[in-house]
Amino acid sequence: MSGLPLCTAAKRVWAIAAVLAAYVTFVEVLCAYHSDDWVTEGSVQWLGVALGFGVYFLILGVIAHLFYLFVRLVGRLLPILKERDFVIPCCATMVALAAFPVAAKFANVRVAALLGAACGVAVCGCAVYVATRFRHISMPAVCAIMINTCLAGILGLASASYAFLLRDDRYLLACGFAGVLMLSTVAAGLVARFSRLGSSRRFLITQAAVILCALAPGLAVWCQGRWPRRPSPNAAPSLILIVPDALRADYCSVYGGGAPTPAFEELAQHGVLFEKCYALAPWTVPSMFGMFASEYPPGPSPDTSSLEMARMAARYTFNAEATLAELLLGQGYATGAFVGNAMLNNKEGILRGFQYVRSGEAQWAKRKFRKGIFGRMPFFCEALRRGRPSLVDPPRADLSSLLTHYGREFLRRHRDSSFFLWIHYMDPHDPYDPPEEYRPGSTLQQSNSWNVISGERRRISSATDFMDLDPLTRRAAGLYSGEIRYVDACVARILNELKTLGCLPNTYVCLTSDHGEEFWDHGSSGHGQSLYQELERVPLIVVGPGILPQRIATPVSGIDLMPTLAGCIGASPAEQWRGRDLAPLLRGEASASPATPCFAHGCLGGKFGPVEMVVEGDHKLIRRNSAREGELYNVAQDPREKNDLSEIHPELATRLHSRLDQWLASFPSTFDALPAAGASAEERQKNLERLRAMGYLD
């Protein structure tokens, strides 16, 4: 080592530093692609990868020079060691060992991937070393092969991740594809160098061929998703169900609220808007399960505590005999569900029948996503955030953007076939954290505004009018409105994708919600605690071929949604569905019966305890379970439910009480009336943890 000219030694040291920088960059990208952060990023993040590689190259170059001085000293003490007997195996060993502390920060599949990559590089380094012993491959050629190996791994990982985006085993498939490419790169480089006819030109050609192979899967899928649509004249209509979580109707501009919702208004201009659609329950699980099963969900037993109700709810499983997704899958539809609410993460239940599923635990819904130019360099990004936070965009929860991206990719890949797509946005569910451009002006600089509000919300017990609420509560409502505006923008991106792909003329689009949200309208905040209009009245807009634009004031229920969607696309409804098929009403072929009542029950606590309600025409009765006392409102004249009419119209109240009694007697109405089997103990515990993580339990 000491006998090498200084210039030659410096070149070799920098070449080794380039190899190490390329490998560290590969590890960064490998970790970044394990999560979903990369899905919402664009091409600018690749510039961040290049910049990160440059920084690593400079840092590792300095370290490599120090290592060179150490090797030179050892070479003088032990002259028997030659340069190639020491440098290459040492570098491979250093790289392999460096992966272990990195892998220790991760778990499961990431550990296997990182250790596998480290061992692969070590093996490749030793293989190249053996080759240099017998074929005299130059050090620059060795480094070129290793750098190209890492580059092929990065490009192969990115390409395969995009190609297999909608698959559950996407990461494993992408890692396998990248591993094969890396081995192929080494093999191609060695063959090119070993060949008697070999030359630098042949070497470059073989390496370029491997890089093209790395890009092939992603490019093929990308191009396929942008070819012109080839519509079939006999194709069955497609269906999209969009459900923003906790969206109360009266806050949306399309329903006369203050939050601008131009995408919702566009849907209403071309379809049917139901002015009074009632959720089946004031929180997600029973509401969505009842909606998808088209049956009334069980509710809590009388006089049960919040924790007892949660425990009973945790044992509730989705036991519908058939779902709309299963029916359509059997008819050849492509089905996809991209769900942000962790309480719906049950692939054996409500997600049955969906081929492509993306859903997660509560941590997925609330965790922060890396943004900015260094989004694909997680370790580098974290180091900058700790040292120079001004250089890195702060991470934020942006699950809606991720779900929108999944939805658009699903549409691109199935635009030539009939499909059923369900997107369940977590926005505008708390915590209210819209992007800055959707925040009220007073909260632009208050990144922790929801933390402040949630810490103070318990001290606010009641308010008689929205304008009487204190500034803290108005700010919470403003942030909620910002989230509505943001989810409206996400829906607009889905609609624009449908137009671009030419799918909109043959697609039914339905927008609704599982429940609303309260801002101390009746003494509480959040949801799950009562059955007043702010929690029960949700949007319902349906647009599609043959639907006549109109606004319908007749009350309808979430139980009617699946039969209606099945009727729109001509599918036969399941026998056990209890809801009405409103498709003839949408087409103007029939009129709704104003006498058909809408029911709901079940709460997760609150000062009212378990309650139930019935809506018939303009009148609504809310009562405590099995109690004869109730509150009667005319929701047309008193939409904020401030004037109880039960004493003024006792005959009407008695009739609605009888309606509730008949309804409750028609099915097992409480959780303890369910079969004892239900969910397993492990699943019940997971459900309780999800409830607690999402704020339903203290």
C-alpha positions as CSV (number, residue, x, y, z in Angstrom):
1,M,0.0,0.0,0.0
2,S,2.8,2.3,0.9
3,G,4.4,1.7,-2.5
4,L,1.5,3.2,-4.4
5,P,1.9,6.7,-5.8
6,L,-0.1,9.3,-3.8
7,C,-2.3,10.2,-6.8
8,T,-3.2,6.6,-7.5
9,A,-3.9,5.9,-3.8
10,A,-6.2,8.9,-3.6
11,K,-8.2,7.8,-6.6
12,R,-8.7,4.4,-5.1
13,V,-9.7,5.8,-1.7
14,W,-12.3,8.0,-3.4
15,A,-13.5,5.1,-5.5
16,I,-14.0,3.1,-2.3
17,A,-15.8,6.0,-0.7
18,A,-18.2,6.2,-3.7
19,V,-19.0,2.5,-3.3
20,L,-19.8,3.0,0.4
21,A,-21.9,6.1,-0.3
22,A,-23.8,4.2,-3.0
23,Y,-24.5,1.4,-0.6
24,V,-25.6,3.7,2.2
25,T,-27.9,5.5,-0.2
26,F,-29.3,2.1,-1.2
27,V,-30.0,1.3,2.4
28,E,-31.8,4.7,2.8
29,V,-34.0,4.0,-0.1
30,L,-34.6,0.4,1.0
31,C,-35.9,1.7,4.4
32,A,-38.0,4.5,2.8
33,Y,-39.8,2.1,0.5
34,H,-40.8,-0.2,3.4
35,S,-43.3,2.5,4.5
36,D,-45.9,4.3,2.4
37,D,-44.2,7.7,2.5
38,W,-42.8,7.4,-1.0
39,V,-46.3,6.9,-2.6
40,T,-47.3,10.5,-2.4
41,E,-43.9,11.9,-3.4
42,G,-42.8,13.1,-6.8
43,S,-39.7,13.2,-9.0
44,V,-38.1,16.0,-6.9
45,Q,-37.3,13.4,-4.2
46,W,-34.9,11.7,-6.5
47,L,-32.9,15.0,-6.5
48,G,-32.8,14.6,-2.7
49,V,-31.4,11.1,-3.2
50,A,-28.7,12.4,-5.4
51,L,-27.8,15.2,-3.0
52,G,-27.8,12.8,-0.1
53,F,-25.4,10.5,-2.1
54,G,-23.1,13.5,-2.6
55,V,-23.1,14.3,1.1
56,Y,-22.4,10.7,2.0
57,F,-19.7,10.6,-0.6
58,L,-17.8,13.6,0.9
59,I,-18.2,12.3,4.5
60,L,-17.2,8.7,3.7
61,G,-14.3,10.0,1.6
62,V,-12.8,11.6,4.6
63,I,-13.4,8.4,6.6
64,A,-11.9,6.3,3.8
65,H,-8.8,8.5,3.8
66,L,-8.4,7.9,7.5
67,F,-8.9,4.2,6.9
68,Y,-6.3,4.4,4.1
69,L,-3.8,5.8,6.6
70,F,-4.5,3.0,9.0
71,V,-4.0,0.4,6.2
72,R,-0.8,2.0,5.2
73,L,0.5,1.8,8.7
74,V,-0.5,-1.8,9.0
75,G,1.1,-2.5,5.6
76,R,4.4,-1.2,6.9
77,L,4.2,-3.3,10.1
78,L,3.1,-6.4,8.2
79,P,4.6,-6.2,4.7
80,I,3.2,-9.6,3.9
81,L,-0.2,-8.0,3.4
82,K,-0.8,-6.7,-0.1
83,E,-3.2,-4.1,-1.2
84,R,-5.7,-6.4,-2.8
85,D,-5.4,-9.0,-0.1
86,F,-6.7,-6.4,2.4
87,V,-8.7,-3.5,1.0
88,I,-11.5,-5.2,-0.8
89,P,-12.4,-7.8,1.8
90,C,-12.1,-5.1,4.5
91,C,-14.4,-2.8,2.6
92,A,-17.0,-5.5,2.1
93,T,-16.8,-6.4,5.8
94,M,-17.1,-2.8,6.9
95,V,-20.3,-2.4,4.7
96,A,-21.8,-5.6,6.1
97,L,-21.1,-4.8,9.7
98,A,-22.4,-1.2,9.2
99,A,-25.8,-2.6,8.3
100,F,-26.3,-4.3,11.7
101,P,-26.7,-1.2,13.9
102,V,-29.0,0.2,11.2
103,A,-31.1,-3.0,11.1
104,A,-31.4,-2.9,14.8
105,K,-33.6,0.2,14.5
106,F,-36.2,-1.8,12.5
107,A,-38.2,-4.9,12.9
108,N,-39.4,-8.0,11.0
109,V,-39.1,-7.7,7.3
110,R,-36.8,-4.7,7.4
111,V,-34.2,-6.5,9.4
112,A,-34.2,-9.4,6.9
113,A,-34.0,-7.0,4.0
114,L,-31.2,-5.0,5.4
115,L,-29.1,-8.0,6.6
116,G,-29.8,-9.7,3.3
117,A,-28.5,-6.6,1.4
118,A,-25.5,-6.4,3.6
119,C,-24.6,-10.0,3.1
120,G,-25.2,-9.6,-0.6
121,V,-22.7,-6.7,-0.8
122,A,-20.2,-8.6,1.3
123,V,-20.5,-11.7,-0.9
124,C,-20.3,-9.6,-4.1
125,G,-17.2,-7.8,-2.7
126,C,-15.5,-11.1,-1.9
127,A,-16.5,-12.5,-5.3
128,V,-15.0,-9.5,-7.0
129,Y,-11.9,-9.9,-4.9
130,V,-11.5,-13.5,-6.0
131,A,-11.9,-12.4,-9.6
132,T,-9.2,-9.8,-9.2
133,R,-6.8,-12.4,-7.9
134,F,-7.1,-14.5,-11.1
135,R,-8.2,-12.1,-13.8
136,H,-6.6,-8.8,-12.7
137,I,-9.6,-6.6,-12.8
138,S,-8.6,-3.1,-12.0
139,M,-9.8,-1.3,-8.9
140,P,-11.8,1.3,-10.9
141,A,-13.7,-1.6,-12.6
142,V,-14.4,-3.2,-9.3
143,C,-15.8,0.0,-7.9
144,A,-17.8,0.7,-11.0
145,I,-19.4,-2.8,-10.7
146,M,-20.3,-2.2,-7.1
147,I,-21.7,1.3,-7.7
148,N,-23.8,0.0,-10.6
149,T,-25.0,-2.8,-8.4
150,C,-26.4,-0.4,-5.8
151,L,-27.9,1.8,-8.5
152,A,-29.6,-1.2,-10.0
153,G,-30.9,-2.1,-6.6
154,I,-32.3,1.4,-6.1
155,L,-34.0,1.6,-9.5
156,G,-35.2,-1.9,-9.3
157,L,-36.7,-1.3,-5.9
158,A,-38.5,1.8,-7.0
159,S,-39.7,0.3,-10.3
160,A,-41.0,-2.9,-8.7
161,S,-42.6,-1.0,-5.8
162,Y,-44.6,1.0,-8.3
163,A,-45.5,-2.0,-10.4
164,F,-46.7,-4.0,-7.3
165,L,-48.1,-1.0,-5.5
166,L,-51.6,-2.5,-4.8
167,R,-50.4,-5.8,-3.6
168,D,-50.1,-6.7,0.1
169,D,-46.6,-8.3,-0.5
170,R,-45.4,-5.3,-2.5
171,Y,-42.3,-4.8,-0.4
172,L,-41.1,-8.4,-0.4
173,L,-41.6,-8.6,-4.2
174,A,-39.8,-5.4,-4.7
175,C,-36.9,-6.5,-2.5
176,G,-36.7,-9.8,-4.4
177,F,-36.7,-8.1,-7.7
178,A,-34.0,-5.6,-6.6
179,G,-31.9,-8.5,-5.2
180,V,-32.0,-10.4,-8.5
181,L,-31.0,-7.3,-10.4
182,M,-28.1,-6.6,-8.1
183,L,-26.7,-10.1,-8.6
184,S,-27.3,-9.8,-12.4
185,T,-25.4,-6.5,-12.4
186,V,-22.3,-8.2,-10.7
187,A,-22.5,-11.2,-13.0
188,A,-22.9,-9.0,-16.2
189,G,-20.0,-6.8,-15.1
190,L,-17.7,-9.8,-14.5
191,V,-18.7,-11.5,-17.7
192,A,-18.0,-8.3,-19.6
193,R,-14.6,-7.9,-18.0
194,F,-13.6,-11.6,-18.3
195,S,-14.5,-11.8,-22.0
196,R,-11.6,-11.9,-24.3
197,L,-13.5,-9.5,-26.5
198,G,-14.3,-7.4,-23.5
199,S,-13.9,-3.7,-23.5
200,S,-15.1,-0.6,-21.7
201,R,-17.8,-0.4,-24.4
202,R,-19.0,-3.9,-23.7
203,F,-19.0,-3.2,-20.0
204,L,-21.1,-0.1,-20.4
205,I,-23.6,-1.9,-22.6
206,T,-24.1,-4.8,-20.2
207,Q,-24.6,-2.4,-17.2
208,A,-27.0,-0.2,-19.2
209,A,-29.0,-3.3,-20.1
210,V,-29.4,-4.2,-16.4
211,I,-30.5,-0.7,-15.6
212,L,-33.2,-0.9,-18.3
213,C,-34.4,-4.2,-16.9
214,A,-34.7,-2.5,-13.5
215,L,-36.9,0.2,-14.9
216,A,-39.0,-2.1,-17.1
217,P,-41.7,-3.1,-14.6
218,G,-42.5,0.4,-13.4
219,L,-42.4,1.9,-16.9
220,A,-44.7,-0.8,-18.2
221,V,-47.3,-0.2,-15.6
222,W,-46.9,3.6,-15.8
223,C,-47.4,3.6,-19.6
224,Q,-50.3,1.2,-19.3
225,G,-52.1,3.6,-16.9
226,R,-51.9,6.4,-19.4
227,W,-52.9,4.8,-22.7
228,P,-56.2,5.9,-24.0
229,R,-59.2,4.0,-22.6
230,R,-60.7,1.3,-24.8
231,P,-64.3,1.2,-23.6
232,S,-66.4,-1.9,-24.3
233,P,-69.9,-1.2,-25.4
234,N,-71.2,-4.0,-23.2
235,A,-69.1,-3.2,-20.1
236,A,-71.0,-3.1,-16.9
237,P,-71.0,0.2,-15.1
238,S,-68.3,0.8,-12.4
239,L,-68.9,2.1,-8.9
240,I,-66.9,4.4,-6.5
241,L,-67.9,4.9,-2.9
242,I,-66.2,7.8,-1.1
243,V,-66.7,8.1,2.6
244,P,-65.0,11.0,4.5
245,D,-65.0,10.0,8.2
246,A,-66.9,12.3,10.6
247,L,-68.3,14.6,8.0
248,R,-71.4,16.5,9.1
249,A,-73.6,17.8,6.3
250,D,-74.4,21.3,7.6
251,Y,-70.7,22.4,7.5
252,C,-70.4,21.7,3.7
253,S,-71.3,24.6,1.3
254,V,-73.3,22.1,-0.9
255,Y,-75.6,21.8,2.1
256,G,-75.5,25.5,3.0
257,G,-72.5,25.4,5.3
258,G,-69.5,27.6,5.5
259,A,-66.8,25.3,4.3
260,P,-66.3,25.6,0.5
261,T,-66.8,22.2,-1.2
262,P,-66.6,22.7,-5.0
263,A,-66.1,19.0,-5.8
264,F,-69.1,18.1,-3.7
265,E,-71.1,20.8,-5.5
266,E,-70.0,19.5,-8.9
267,L,-71.3,16.0,-8.0
268,A,-74.6,17.5,-6.8
269,Q,-75.0,19.5,-10.0
270,H,-74.9,16.3,-12.1
271,G,-76.6,13.9,-9.6
272,V,-79.0,13.5,-6.7
273,L,-78.4,15.2,-3.4
274,F,-80.4,13.8,-0.4
275,E,-81.0,16.6,2.0
276,K,-81.7,14.3,5.0
277,C,-79.6,11.2,5.1
278,Y,-79.2,9.7,8.5
279,A,-76.3,7.5,9.7
280,L,-77.1,4.2,11.5
281,A,-75.0,5.2,14.5
282,P,-73.0,8.1,15.8
283,W,-69.6,6.4,15.5
284,T,-67.8,4.4,12.8
285,V,-68.0,0.6,13.6
286,P,-71.8,0.1,13.9
287,S,-72.5,2.7,11.2
288,M,-70.2,1.3,8.5
289,F,-70.9,-2.3,9.4
290,G,-74.6,-1.7,9.2
291,M,-74.2,0.2,5.9
292,F,-72.2,-2.6,4.2
293,A,-74.5,-5.3,5.6
294,S,-77.6,-3.3,4.9
295,E,-79.0,-4.2,8.3
296,Y,-79.4,-2.3,11.5
297,P,-76.3,-2.8,13.7
298,P,-76.7,-3.8,17.4
299,G,-76.6,-1.1,20.0
300,P,-75.6,-0.9,23.6
301,S,-77.8,-2.3,26.4
302,P,-79.6,0.1,28.7
303,D,-77.7,1.7,31.6
304,T,-74.2,0.5,30.5
305,S,-71.0,2.5,31.1
306,S,-68.8,3.8,28.3
307,L,-66.2,1.1,29.0
308,E,-68.8,-1.6,29.1
309,M,-70.2,-0.4,25.8
310,A,-66.7,-0.4,24.3
311,R,-66.1,-3.9,25.4
312,M,-69.4,-5.1,23.9
313,A,-68.6,-3.2,20.7
314,A,-65.2,-4.9,20.6
315,R,-66.9,-8.3,20.3
316,Y,-69.0,-7.2,17.4
317,T,-67.9,-8.9,14.2
318,F,-69.1,-8.3,10.7
319,N,-71.4,-11.3,10.1
320,A,-73.2,-10.4,6.9
321,E,-73.8,-13.4,4.6
322,A,-72.8,-11.4,1.5
323,T,-71.4,-7.9,0.8
324,L,-71.7,-5.9,-2.4
325,A,-68.0,-6.3,-3.0
326,E,-68.4,-10.1,-2.9
327,L,-71.3,-10.0,-5.3
328,L,-69.4,-7.8,-7.7
329,L,-66.2,-9.8,-7.4
330,G,-68.2,-12.9,-8.5
331,Q,-69.4,-11.0,-11.6
332,G,-65.8,-10.2,-12.7
333,Y,-65.4,-6.7,-11.1
334,A,-62.1,-5.5,-9.9
335,T,-62.5,-4.5,-6.3
336,G,-60.3,-2.2,-4.2
337,A,-60.7,-0.7,-0.7
338,F,-58.3,2.0,0.7
339,V,-59.4,2.7,4.2
340,G,-57.9,5.1,6.7
341,N,-59.9,4.2,9.8
342,A,-58.2,1.6,11.9
343,M,-61.5,0.3,13.3
344,L,-62.3,-1.1,9.8
345,N,-59.1,-3.1,9.5
346,N,-60.8,-6.5,9.3
347,K,-60.1,-8.3,6.1
348,E,-62.3,-11.2,7.2
349,G,-65.2,-8.9,7.9
350,I,-66.2,-5.6,6.2
351,L,-63.3,-5.9,3.7
352,R,-64.4,-9.2,2.4
353,G,-64.6,-9.3,-1.4
354,F,-62.0,-6.6,-2.0
355,Q,-59.0,-7.8,-4.0
356,Y,-56.8,-4.8,-3.3
357,V,-56.8,-3.5,0.3
358,R,-54.8,-0.9,2.0
359,S,-55.9,-0.4,5.7
360,G,-53.9,0.1,8.9
361,E,-53.9,0.4,12.6
362,A,-54.5,3.6,14.5
363,Q,-50.8,4.4,14.3
364,W,-51.0,4.3,10.5
365,A,-53.8,6.8,10.6
366,K,-52.0,9.2,12.9
367,R,-48.4,8.8,12.2
368,K,-46.4,11.5,10.5
369,F,-45.3,11.2,6.9
370,R,-42.0,12.6,5.7
371,K,-42.3,15.3,3.2
372,G,-39.9,17.5,1.1
373,I,-36.9,16.8,-1.1
374,F,-35.3,14.3,1.3
375,G,-38.4,12.1,1.7
376,R,-36.7,9.0,0.3
377,M,-33.7,9.5,2.7
378,P,-35.2,8.8,6.1
379,F,-31.9,8.7,8.1
380,F,-30.4,11.7,6.3
381,C,-33.7,13.5,6.8
382,E,-33.8,12.8,10.5
383,A,-30.2,13.9,10.9
384,L,-31.0,17.2,9.2
385,R,-34.1,17.7,11.2
386,R,-32.2,17.4,14.4
387,G,-29.3,19.5,13.3
388,R,-30.8,22.0,10.8
389,P,-34.6,21.7,11.1
390,S,-35.1,24.7,8.8
391,L,-33.7,22.6,5.9
392,V,-36.4,19.9,6.2
393,D,-40.1,20.1,5.9
394,P,-41.7,19.0,9.2
395,P,-43.5,15.7,8.9
396,R,-47.3,15.8,9.1
397,A,-50.2,13.3,9.0
398,D,-51.4,13.3,5.4
399,L,-53.3,10.0,5.0
400,S,-55.8,11.5,2.7
401,S,-53.1,12.2,0.0
402,L,-51.9,8.6,0.4
403,L,-55.4,7.2,0.0
404,T,-56.1,9.4,-3.0
405,H,-52.9,8.2,-4.7
406,Y,-53.9,4.6,-4.1
407,G,-57.3,5.3,-5.5
408,R,-55.9,7.0,-8.6
409,E,-53.5,4.1,-9.3
410,F,-56.3,1.6,-8.9
411,L,-58.4,3.5,-11.5
412,R,-55.4,3.7,-13.9
413,R,-54.8,0.0,-13.7
414,H,-58.5,-1.1,-14.0
415,R,-59.9,1.6,-16.3
416,D,-60.6,-1.0,-19.1
417,S,-62.7,-3.2,-16.8
418,S,-65.6,-2.7,-14.4
419,F,-64.6,-1.9,-10.9
420,F,-65.8,-1.2,-7.4
421,L,-63.6,1.3,-5.5
422,W,-64.1,2.3,-1.8
423,I,-62.1,5.1,-0.4
424,H,-62.6,5.8,3.3
425,Y,-60.8,9.1,4.2
426,M,-59.9,9.7,7.8
427,D,-60.3,13.4,7.3
428,P,-62.1,15.4,8.7
429,H,-61.9,13.1,11.8
430,D,-59.8,14.5,14.6
431,P,-57.1,15.5,15.1
432,Y,-57.9,18.4,12.9
433,D,-54.6,19.1,11.1
434,P,-55.2,20.2,7.5
435,P,-52.4,21.5,5.3
436,E,-51.4,25.1,5.8
437,E,-53.2,26.3,2.7
438,Y,-56.5,25.0,4.2
439,R,-56.1,26.4,7.7
440,P,-58.0,29.5,8.9
441,G,-55.8,32.6,9.0
442,S,-55.6,32.7,12.8
443,T,-54.0,29.2,12.9
444,L,-51.5,29.4,10.1
445,Q,-48.6,29.8,12.5
446,Q,-50.0,27.4,15.2
447,S,-48.8,24.0,14.2
448,N,-49.8,22.6,17.6
449,S,-53.3,24.2,17.5
450,W,-55.1,20.9,17.8
451,N,-53.0,19.9,20.7
452,V,-53.9,23.0,22.5
453,I,-57.6,22.6,21.7
454,S,-57.7,18.9,22.7
455,G,-56.0,19.8,26.0
456,E,-58.6,22.5,26.7
457,R,-61.7,20.9,25.3
458,R,-62.7,19.3,28.6
459,R,-63.1,22.6,30.3
460,I,-65.8,23.6,27.9
461,S,-69.0,22.0,29.0
462,S,-71.8,23.6,27.1
463,A,-72.8,26.4,24.7
464,T,-76.2,27.5,23.5
465,D,-75.3,29.0,20.2
466,F,-72.3,28.6,17.8
467,M,-71.6,32.3,17.9
468,D,-71.5,32.1,21.7
469,L,-68.6,29.6,21.7
470,D,-65.3,30.8,23.0
471,P,-62.4,31.5,20.6
472,L,-60.8,28.1,21.3
473,T,-63.9,26.2,20.2
474,R,-64.4,28.4,17.1
475,R,-60.8,27.6,16.2
476,A,-61.5,23.9,16.4
477,A,-64.5,24.3,14.2
478,G,-62.3,26.4,11.8
479,L,-59.7,23.6,11.6
480,Y,-62.5,21.1,11.0
481,S,-63.8,23.2,8.1
482,G,-60.2,23.3,6.7
483,E,-60.1,19.5,6.8
484,I,-63.4,19.4,4.9
485,R,-61.9,21.7,2.3
486,Y,-58.9,19.4,2.0
487,V,-60.9,16.2,1.6
488,D,-63.0,18.0,-1.0
489,A,-59.8,18.7,-2.9
490,C,-58.8,15.0,-2.6
491,V,-62.2,14.0,-4.0
492,A,-61.6,16.5,-6.9
493,R,-58.4,14.7,-7.8
494,I,-60.3,11.4,-8.0
495,L,-63.0,13.0,-10.2
496,N,-60.3,14.5,-12.4
497,E,-58.6,11.1,-12.8
498,L,-61.9,9.6,-13.9
499,K,-62.3,12.3,-16.5
500,T,-58.8,11.9,-17.7
501,L,-59.2,8.2,-18.1
502,G,-62.6,8.5,-19.8
503,C,-64.3,6.4,-17.1
504,L,-66.7,9.0,-15.7
505,P,-69.6,8.4,-18.2
506,N,-69.9,4.8,-17.2
507,T,-69.2,5.2,-13.4
508,Y,-71.5,5.8,-10.5
509,V,-70.0,7.9,-7.8
510,C,-71.5,8.0,-4.3
511,L,-70.3,10.4,-1.5
512,T,-71.5,9.9,2.0
513,S,-70.2,9.6,5.6
514,D,-70.4,7.3,8.6
515,H,-71.4,10.0,11.1
516,G,-71.0,13.7,11.9
517,E,-69.1,15.7,14.5
518,E,-70.2,17.9,17.4
519,F,-68.7,21.2,18.5
520,W,-70.6,21.7,21.8
521,D,-73.9,22.1,19.9
522,H,-75.5,20.1,22.7
523,G,-72.9,20.2,25.4
524,S,-70.3,17.8,24.1
525,S,-67.6,17.6,21.4
526,G,-66.4,14.8,19.0
527,H,-68.9,12.0,18.2
528,G,-70.4,8.9,19.7
529,Q,-72.2,10.5,22.5
530,S,-75.7,11.4,21.2
531,L,-78.1,11.2,18.2
532,Y,-78.6,14.9,17.4
533,Q,-78.5,16.2,13.9
534,E,-74.8,17.3,14.1
535,L,-73.9,13.6,14.5
536,E,-76.6,11.8,12.5
537,R,-77.2,14.0,9.4
538,V,-74.6,13.1,6.9
539,P,-74.1,14.0,3.2
540,L,-75.4,11.6,0.5
541,I,-74.8,12.5,-3.2
542,V,-75.1,10.0,-6.0
543,V,-74.1,10.7,-9.6
544,G,-73.9,8.4,-12.6
545,P,-75.4,7.3,-16.0
546,G,-79.2,7.7,-16.1
547,I,-79.4,9.7,-12.8
548,L,-81.5,12.9,-13.0
549,P,-80.1,15.9,-11.2
550,Q,-82.3,16.8,-8.3
551,R,-82.5,17.5,-4.5
552,I,-84.6,15.1,-2.5
553,A,-85.9,16.2,1.0
554,T,-87.4,12.8,1.9
555,P,-85.3,11.2,4.8
556,V,-83.2,8.2,3.9
557,S,-80.9,6.0,5.9
558,G,-77.5,4.5,5.5
559,I,-79.1,1.1,5.5
560,D,-80.4,1.9,2.0
561,L,-77.0,2.5,0.5
562,M,-75.9,-0.9,-0.6
563,P,-79.3,-2.0,-2.2
564,T,-79.3,1.4,-4.0
565,L,-75.8,1.0,-5.4
566,A,-76.6,-2.6,-6.5
567,G,-79.7,-1.4,-8.2
568,C,-77.8,1.4,-10.0
569,I,-75.4,-1.0,-11.6
570,G,-78.0,-3.8,-12.2
571,A,-76.7,-6.2,-9.6
572,S,-79.1,-8.5,-7.7
573,P,-79.4,-7.5,-4.1
574,A,-78.5,-10.0,-1.3
575,E,-81.6,-11.7,0.3
576,Q,-80.7,-10.6,3.8
577,W,-80.4,-6.9,3.0
578,R,-83.0,-4.9,4.8
579,G,-82.6,-1.5,3.1
580,R,-84.6,-0.1,0.2
581,D,-83.4,0.2,-3.4
582,L,-83.6,3.9,-4.2
583,A,-82.3,3.5,-7.8
584,P,-85.7,4.1,-9.3
585,L,-85.9,7.3,-7.3
586,L,-82.5,8.4,-8.6
587,R,-83.6,7.8,-12.2
588,G,-86.9,9.7,-11.7
589,E,-88.9,6.5,-12.1
590,A,-90.5,6.6,-8.6
591,S,-91.1,9.0,-5.7
592,A,-89.9,8.3,-2.1
593,S,-92.5,7.6,0.6
594,P,-92.4,10.3,3.2
595,A,-93.8,7.8,5.7
596,T,-90.8,5.5,5.7
597,P,-89.1,6.0,9.0
598,C,-85.3,6.1,9.6
599,F,-83.8,4.6,12.8
600,A,-80.5,4.7,14.6
601,H,-79.2,3.8,18.0
602,G,-76.0,3.2,20.0
603,C,-73.6,5.6,21.7
604,L,-70.2,5.3,23.3
605,G,-71.1,7.2,26.4
606,G,-71.9,10.8,27.1
607,K,-74.3,12.4,29.5
608,F,-77.3,10.9,27.7
609,G,-76.1,7.3,27.8
610,P,-77.3,4.8,25.3
611,V,-80.0,6.3,23.1
612,E,-82.2,5.5,20.1
613,M,-84.0,7.6,17.5
614,V,-86.6,7.5,14.8
615,V,-87.2,10.1,12.0
616,E,-90.5,10.2,10.2
617,G,-90.9,13.0,7.8
618,D,-89.9,16.3,9.5
619,H,-90.2,14.9,13.0
620,K,-87.5,13.2,15.0
621,L,-87.8,11.4,18.4
622,I,-84.7,10.8,20.6
623,R,-85.1,8.7,23.7
624,R,-83.0,6.8,26.2
625,N,-83.0,3.0,25.7
626,S,-86.3,1.5,26.8
627,A,-87.5,4.8,28.4
628,R,-90.8,6.4,27.6
629,E,-89.4,9.9,28.0
630,G,-87.9,11.4,24.9
631,E,-87.2,14.6,23.0
632,L,-89.3,15.5,19.9
633,Y,-88.1,17.9,17.3
634,N,-89.3,19.3,14.0
635,V,-85.9,19.2,12.2
636,A,-87.3,21.2,9.2
637,Q,-88.2,24.2,11.4
638,D,-85.7,23.6,14.2
639,P,-82.6,22.0,12.5
640,R,-80.5,22.7,15.6
641,E,-82.9,20.9,17.9
642,K,-83.3,23.5,20.5
643,N,-87.1,23.3,21.0
644,D,-88.5,20.0,22.5
645,L,-92.0,19.4,21.2
646,S,-92.8,16.3,23.2
647,E,-95.2,18.1,25.6
648,I,-96.7,20.2,22.9
649,H,-97.5,17.1,20.6
650,P,-97.9,14.1,23.0
651,E,-99.9,12.1,20.4
652,L,-97.1,12.4,17.8
653,A,-94.5,11.5,20.5
654,T,-96.5,8.4,21.5
655,R,-96.8,7.3,17.9
656,L,-93.1,7.6,17.4
657,H,-92.4,5.7,20.6
658,S,-94.5,2.9,19.2
659,R,-92.5,3.0,16.0
660,L,-89.3,2.6,18.0
661,D,-90.7,-0.3,20.0
662,Q,-91.8,-2.2,16.9
663,W,-88.4,-1.6,15.3
664,L,-86.4,-2.8,18.4
665,A,-88.6,-6.0,18.5
666,S,-87.7,-6.9,14.9
667,F,-84.0,-7.9,15.4
668,P,-81.4,-8.5,18.1
669,S,-80.9,-4.9,19.0
670,T,-78.1,-5.0,21.7
671,F,-74.6,-6.3,21.7
672,D,-75.3,-8.8,24.5
673,A,-78.0,-10.4,22.3
674,L,-75.4,-11.4,19.7
675,P,-74.2,-15.0,19.4
676,A,-71.6,-15.8,22.0
677,A,-69.0,-16.8,19.4
678,G,-68.3,-13.3,18.1
679,A,-64.7,-12.2,17.9
680,S,-61.9,-14.0,19.5
681,A,-60.4,-12.7,22.8
682,E,-57.3,-11.5,20.9
683,E,-59.4,-9.7,18.4
684,R,-61.5,-8.1,21.1
685,Q,-58.4,-6.8,22.8
686,K,-57.1,-5.3,19.6
687,N,-60.5,-3.6,19.0
688,L,-60.3,-2.1,22.5
689,E,-56.8,-0.8,21.8
690,R,-58.0,0.7,18.6
691,L,-60.9,2.4,20.3
692,R,-58.5,3.8,22.9
693,A,-55.9,4.9,20.4
694,M,-58.5,6.8,18.4
695,G,-59.9,8.7,21.4
696,Y,-63.1,6.8,22.0
697,L,-61.9,5.7,25.4
698,D,-59.8,7.4,28.0
